[in-house]
Amino acid sequence: MTPIKVKQATVKSLEIEGDLTFSTINKNTSKIMDKLLTPHDISIDLKKVKAVDSAGLALIIEWLKTAHSRGINLNFINVPKQLLALARLSGFEYLFQSNDKQLNIKTDHG
């Protein structure tokens, strides 16, 4: 188990490191988007994420809801294959729109 570390690389980007799993996610992790005061679109780099489970997918969805309510678009880059597979299996594949190495979280089915 590798704890989650969130680093704000720039005003418009975050880097996530560690495991996005049930054993590492807590209330503080789910509230990360609440702390962002920027009106910008935000890129979230998942390159250093080592493991993901359904709790990690739920966290991504929670971040999406919070960002959407603030008018912020989230752009996930370097998304782990494990997360993409979970999204497909859970019926959330519509959230991800491929754009080369970057995946954009869409806010609706259309």
N, C-alpha and C positions, 0 to 999 in steps of 0.2 A: 504494500500500500504506500503510494507516494502522495503526500498532501498536496492540495491545490495551491498554487501560487499564481497571483494575478499581478501583472506588471503593466502599468500604463506607459507604453513605449513613447507615444506622442499624444497630443490632444485628441487625435482621431484614431488611435489604435491601442489595442490591448494585446498582451501576450499571455496565454494560459499555459501553465506547466503543471505536470502531475497527472493524477488519475481523476477522471470525472465519473466517480462511482458512488454507490450508496454509502460506502464507508468513509468517503472523504468530503461529501457534500453536506453543508450545514446551513443554518439560517443566514449567516454572514455571506456565504457563497451565493446564495440565491438573491441577495440584496445588492449585489455589485452594481447592477444597472441603476438602482436607486441613487447611488452616489455620483453618477455621471451628470454633470450639469451642462454639458456641451450640447448645442443644437445641431452639431455635425453628424453626418453619417459616420459610423464607427466600424473599423476593420478589427476582427478578432482572429488572431493567429493561433491555431491549434496544433502547430507543428510539434510542440514539446509535450503534448498530451500522450501519456503512455497507455492508458486503459480507459475504456468507456463501457458503461452498462445502461440499463433503462433509466436509471436515476440521472445519468449524464444527459440523455436525450430530454428528459423532463426539465432539467435545468436550462438547456438551450431554449426550449419552448417558453419557459418562464421569462428568460432574458428577452426573448422576442416580444412577448406581451408587454413587458415594462417599457421596452424601447419604443414599440409602436404607439403606446399611450402618450409618449413624449415627442412623437414625430421624428424619431430617429430610426434610420435604416441600419441594420446590421449586415456586414459582409464578412462571412467566415472564410478564412483562407487556410490551406493545408489541413483540410478536414480529414480525420482518420477514417479509413475504410470501414472500421468497426462501427463508427457512428452512422455512416451512410447505410450500412446493412441494417442496423437497428431501425433507422427511419423507414426503410422499405418494408421491413417486417411488421412495423407498427402502423403502417398506413399513413405515415407522415412524409413520404417521399416528395409530395407536392410542395413542401416547404423549401426544398433545395432546387435551385435553378443553376445548372452548370454554366460556367463562364471561364473557360480555360482552367487555371488552377484555383480560381476563386469561386466560392459558392455564395450566392446571395439568398438570404432568407426572405421569402415573400410573405406578405401579410394576409393574403387571402387565396382562395382556390383558383381564382381567375387570373 
